[in-house]
Amino acid sequence: MWDRALTYQIRAAEAAKASFDNQTAIEFYTQALSTSLLVSELEPDVLPKIHEGRGNILKRMGRVDEARADFEQALALAKANQNLPIQMRVLAELGNIYAGYHKFSHAAPYFEQALSIARKSDDKLGLVDTLNQLGEFKFNMGQLTDASSYFHEALEIAQTLRNTPRITSSKDGLAAVILYQGEVAASIERLETVAGTWRDIGNYQGLMKTYGWLATAYHWLADYQHSDRICREAGDIQQRTGDLNWAPTFSYRSGYNALVQGDFALAADKFAETTIISTQLTNSIWQAMGLLGMGEYHFALGDVGAAEMVVEQAVSLAESTGSPVWASRARRLLGVAHQLHGDARKAETIFLAELDEMHGLGFAADQVEILTELLAGYAATGRWDDVAGKITRLIALIIPSNMKAYHARTLCISAQLATHNQQYEHAITLLLQARDIVQPARHKLLETEIELAMVEPFLALNRSPQAHEAFHRAEALLTTIAHTAPDTERQKIFLDRSPLAHQLQSTARRLQW
């Protein structure tokens, strides 16, 4: 009697899990644990499988501490029974929990043990899963060569097994490596194919992961509307599946899309949402990213003091994860804070250190972001020889990456250098090219900067009407952006203290000379 009840409860739990009825699945798994106490001769693998199954559901729902407890119980039972496949799976899951929510350094031993068991086991599918998970871990640790090696090995084995989900997972990881190596267009082509496969086989967990990369890739292409569509579709999937783990990713990307398009209120809401969700999930990485987003928002708004507070918290959190990649991204924004405070040397020290770090790791996309901030700082302080010395390196990274907004910023910086060298016609040509990139993308912050940069070369060429037109376009853009501030106090801060407001004020004085 109890044997049949236990079998029914486990099957019901698995069916509920497959249909994303998460709470029902947990209830059946919990009932199965109680029923197992009444079974006289329990198969040795039953209990570890129940704990593993419930742990997977709890993880999906973002209840990671409870999930970890279930996985640890499953691991202890599997060790006692010498069940290698279950040991392998739950070790990898524990590694994922530590990597995703706590500290990467704590995750490494779990992945290493999982791989060691996987290579001894006859479970080839389990080996593929472990290799893919280890590839993702190495990716987050900034070890792109190792990550790529693990993904390639997983792909080769999965192809021999003709297992579509594992093949697709390996291809997703390889596309992510290509994305951060700075080949955005090439990665998008691969990721779109991967996303199509996930949709065809109905694998929503894989689809959301791929959507995370695609939302970032389209943002870098300055196709913010496409990036937002992906975020909205991911939100619909999350509602259907109850999988909260990717929610901070899409909130953050939506916030950044809103920020560059000059929608301050939406950006602030989305970055706050990122921080709230990731705090509930105890996900340190995305807590840090949410805070960094708020820092970017406060910098653009002109509230440097508020920005510094959240950036310092973000740096502390990011460094605590043990990932050099995430820590570097946080410290980059600390450099921006020093730059806006007028401490150019301290900002330069941070940017150069992080540039070396990311160059060593092979993260070309991050190098583009750092170099752009560094050169913008040089231009703002009149260090034109330094701009000329490094602009070629930035262009060499920008062209293959197709990171369009950064391309536009590079054109703007190049135009400022040309203006300094009295190459006024060339400067205007560069700025018009930059405007052609950002206007269709609706990157209002950068469009304002470009319009203001046009004033000086137009004046130098005695084309005063065009200089005034550029100024008035910038003024109108600034007013439009200001109206999106969450309240009148922040609107005033933006119009008085933001970097764009300072540029507008300086340019207005130039027009009066």
N, C-alpha and C positions, 0 to 999 in steps of 0.2 A: 504493500500500500504506500509506504513512505517513499519507496524507490520510484514509483510512478509519479507521485506528487513532485518529487525533486526533479525528475526529468521534464515534467510539464513546466515547472517554474523556470528552469534554465532555458528551455526552448522559447518560452514566452518572453523572457528577458532579451534573448537574442533577436527575436522578431521585433520587439519594441525598439531595440537599439538600431536595427536596420531601417526602421520607419521614422527615426528621430523623435520617438516618444520617450524622451530622456527620463522623465520622472517615473513613468511606468516601468521602464527598464530597471531603474534603481530599486524600486519596490519589489520587483520579482527577484532580483539578485539577492536582496536582503532577506526575503522570505526563504530563498533557497539555502542561504547560510543557516537559518534557523532549522529548516527541515533536515539539513545534512546531519544535525546532532541526533536525529531520530532514526537514521539509517544504520542498520546493524553492520553491514559490510560495505563501506564506502570505497569506491575506486580512488586510488591515490591522487589522480590528476584532477579530481572534481573541485576540491576546495581552491587550489591555486587558480584554476580557470575562472571560478566565480569571482574571486578577488580581482583578478586581472580584468575581467569583463566590467565589473562595477567601477574599477579604477579608470578604465577608458571613458566611461560615461561621465564620471565626475570631472575628469580632465576636460572633456568637451564642454561641460557647463561652467568651466572656470573655477571649480572648487578644488584647487590644486593640492592643498594641504591634505584634504581627505583622500584624494586620488593617490598621493604619495604614500599614505598609510596603507591603502589597499595594495599598491604595488610592492611595498616592502614586505607585507604579509605573504603575498603570492611568491615573492622571491625566497623567503624563508622556507615555505612549504615545498617549493620546487627543488630547492637544494636538498631538503631532507629526503625527497623522493628521487633525487638525481635526474630530474626532468630538464634536460638541456634546452629544448626549444622554448619552454616557458621562462626559464632563467634568462635566456638571451633576449626575449621580447621585453620582459619587465625591467631588465637592466637598462636597455635602450630607452624605455619610457621614463625611468628615473633620471637618466642622463638628460633627456629632453626637458623634464620639469626643472632640473637645476639650471640647465642652460637658458631656458626661456624665462624663468621666474626668479632665480636667486643669483648664483655665481657660476660663471663658466668654469672656473678652476675646480669647483666641486663636481662638475659634470664629467670631466675627462676620465676618471677611473671607471665610471659606469660604462661609458662607451668602449673603453679599452677591454674591459671584462666581457662585454657583449660581443665584441668582434672576435676575441679569443675563442669564446664558446662557438660562435657562428662558424668559424673556420674548421672547427672539429666536428661540427654537426652535419648530418645529412640533409638538414632543412635548408635547401638552396634559396627558397623564397625568404626565409628568415635572414639569411646572409645578405641578400639584396637589400632588404629593409634596413638592416644594421649599417651597411655601407652607405646607403643614402642618408641615414640619420647622422652618421659620422661625417659625411661630406658637408652637411648643413652646419654641424658644429664647427668644423674647420673653417668654413666660410665666415662664420661670426667671429672666429678668433683671428681673422685676417690672413689665414694661410690658404690663399687661393690655389696654389699649385697642388697642395695636398687635397683640398676640396675637390678640385677637378679630377684628380687621380681616383679618388673614391667613387665619384659619380660615374666616371668612365668604366671602372671595374663593375659597378652595379649594373650599368647599362648592358655590358657585354653578357653578363650572366642572365639578366632578365630577357634579353633577346633570344638566347638559346632555349629559355623556358617558354618563350612566346607569351609572356605575361604582360598584358597591356598596361595595367595600373603601375607596375614596377618600372616598365620601360618609360612611361610618361613621367613618373616621379624623378627618374634619373635625368631625363631631358630637361625638366623644369630646373633642377639644380645647376646643370651645365649652362642653361640660358641665363640664370641669375649671375653666374660667374662672369659671363661675357658682358652682361649689363654693367657691372661695376668695374670691369676692365676698360670701360669707356666706349663700347661699341653698341650704342643704344638702338640704332635702327636694326642691326643684325639680331639683337636680343629680342626685339619686339616681334620680328617675323617668327622666331622660334617659339616665343611665349604664346602668341596667338594660336599657333598650331597645337601647342600643349593644351591650352584652354579649350580648344575645340574638341580634343580627345576626352578631356575630363567631362565636358558637357554630354558627349555622345554616350559615355559609359555611366553617367549619373553619379560621378564621384565629386560630391560637393566640397569635401574637405580639401582635396587636391586643387579644385577650382579656386577656392578662396586664397590659397597660398599663391597660386599663379597670378590671380588678380592683384595681390599685393605688389608683386614685381611690376605688373603692367601699369598699375596706377602711378607708380614712381616713374617708369619709363616714359609714359605719355606726358607726365609733368615736365620731365627734362626736355621733351620735344616741344614744349610750350603749347601742347594741346590740352589745355586745362579742362575744357568741356568734356573731352573723351575720358580724361582721368576721373572726373566727377561722375560720369555715367557708370564707370566701373565700380566706383565706391558705392553708388546707390544700389547697383545690382548685387554687390557683395552684402550690403545691408539687408536686402530682401532674403538672400540665402541664409544669413544669420538668423533672421526671424523664423525661417522654416526649420532650420536644423538645431537651433539653440546653442550653436557653437560660438562662444564669446571670444575665443582666443585671438581671432584676427580683428576684432572690433577696434582696438586702439590704432592699428595700422591705417584703417580707412578713415577714422576720425582725424588723425594727424594729417593724412594726405589731403583730405577735404579742406582742412584748416589752412594748409599751405597754398592750395589752389585759390582759396578765397583771399588770402593775404596779398598775393602778388597782383590779383585783379582789383585790389583796392576796396575790398569789402571787410572792413575792420570788425564789425559786430559779429559777422558769421565766423570769421577767423578766430576771434576770442572764444566764442561758444564751442567751436570744434576742438580747439586746443585744450580748453577746460574739460571737455568731455573725454578727451584722450587721457588726461591725467586722472580723472575720476574713475574711469573704467579700469585703467591699468593698476590703480591703487587697490581697487576691489579684487583684481586678479593677482595682486602682489607681484606684478610684473615690473621689475626694476628698470629694464631697458625702456619700456614704453612710458613709464613714469618720467624717466629722464627726457625722452623725446617730446612728451607733452609739455614739460617745463621749458624745453628749448624752443618749442613753438611759441609758447607765451613770451619767451624772451625776444624772439624775432618780432612778434607783434608789438611789444613795448618799445623796442628799438625803432621800428618804423613809425610808431605813434609819437616818439620823442620823449618817452618817460624812461630815461636811462637808469634811474635809481631802481625802479620796479624791475626793469630788465635784469640788472645785475643780481638782484636777490634771487630770482628764479634760476638764472644761469648758474650761479654758484651751487645751488641745490642740485641742479642737473649734472654738473661736473662731478660732484660727490657721489651721486647715484651711479652714473655711468662708469666711473673708475672702480666702484665697488663690485661691478659685475665681473671684472677681470678680462673684459674684451678690449683689446687695444683699438679696435675699429670704432666701437661706440664711445669709448673714452675720448678718442681724438676728435670725433664730431662735436662732442660737448665742449672740449677745450677751444675749438675753432671759434665758437661763439663768445668765449671769454676774450679772445683776441679782438673781436668786434667791439666788445664793451670798452676795452682799453683804447681802441681807436676812436670811439665816439667821445671818450673822456679827454682826448687830446694827448694821450700817452703813446705816441706813435712807435717809440722804440720797444716798449713792452709788447705792444701788439705785434710788431715785426718779429720779435723773438719767438712768440707763440706760433705765429703763422709758419715761420721757417722750420721750426721743430716738427710741427704737424705735417708739413709738406714732405719733409724727409721721411717721417713715419709712414705716410701713405704711399710714397714712392717706393719704399722698401717692401711694402706689402703688395704693391701692384694695383692699388685701387685708383685707377685713372680718374673716375668720376669725382671722387673726393678731392683729388689734386686740382681739378678744374675749379671746384668751389673755393678751395683755400687760396689758390693763385689769384683768382678774381678779387677776393677780399684784400689780399696783399697789395696788388697793383692799384686798386682803388685807393688804398691808404697812401701809397707813394704819390699818386696823382694829386690827392687832396693836400699833401704837404709839399708839393712842388719838387719832388725827387724824380725829375724826368730822366736822368741817366739810369736810375734803377728801373723805371718803367721800361725804357728802351732795352735794357739788358735782359728783362724777363718776359717781355710780351711775346717774343718768338716761341718760347717754351709753352706759353699758354695757348697760342694759336695752334701749335703742333698737337696739343691734346684736344682742343675744341673741334677741329675739322673732322677727324674720324668719329668723334663722339656724337656729333649732331645734337648737342645740348643747346638748343636754339636760344633760350633766354640768356645763357652765359655767352653764347656767340655774340648776341646783341650788346651785352655789357662790355665784351672785349672790343667790339667795334667802337663803342662809346669812349672807352679808355684810349684806344688808338687815335680817335679823333681829338681827344684832349691833348695828346702828345703832338699830333700834327699841328694843332692850333698853337701850342707853345713854340713849335719850330717854324711858325708863320706859313704853314702850308694850308691856307684857309680853304681853298677850293676842295682839296683832298679831304679835309676835316668834314666839310659839309656832305660830301659824297658818302663818307663812312657813316655819318649820322643818319642820312636818309636810308641807307641800307639797314641800319639798326632799327629805325622806325618801321620799315616794311616788315620786319620780323615781329615786333611786339604789338603793333596795332591790331592785326587780325587775331592775335592771341589774347588781346585785352589785358595785357600786362601793364596796368595803369601806373604802377609805381615807377617802372623803368621808362615808360613812355614820357612821363613827366621829366625825368632826369635827362632824357635825350633832347626834349624840346628846349630845356634850359641850356644845355651844352651848345645848342645851335646859335645862341645869341651872340657870343663873342666873335666867331668867325664871320657871321653876317655883318656885324658892325665894322670889323676890320676891312671888309670888302666894300664898305660904304653902302651897304644894302639895309639901311635902317628900317624901312617898312617891313621887310621880312624878319628882321630881328625882333621887332615889336609883335609881329604875328606869332612867332614862336613863343615869346614870353606870355602872351595872352592865352595861347593854347595850354601852356603849362599851368597858368593861374587857374584856368577853368577846370583842368584835371584835378588840381589840388583841392579846389572847392568841392568837386564831386566826391572825391575820396573822403574829405572831412565829414560830409553828411552821413557817411556810413559808420562813424564812430558810435560806440554804444550810448553815449550821453553827451550833453553839452560841455561838461568839464573836459572830457577826453577830446572832444572836437577842438576846444580851445588849445589844449596841449599840442595837438597835431599842427594847428595853424601857427602856433608861436614857437614851438621847440623842436619839431621833427627835423631830420636831416634835409628833407625836401623843402621845408619852410625856410631853413637857413639858406639853402641854395637860391630860393626864390627871392629872398630879401637881398642877398648879395648881388644877384643879377639885376634887380630893380635899381640898386644904387649904380651899377655899371651903366644902365640905360640913361641915367640922369646926368652922366658926366658930359 
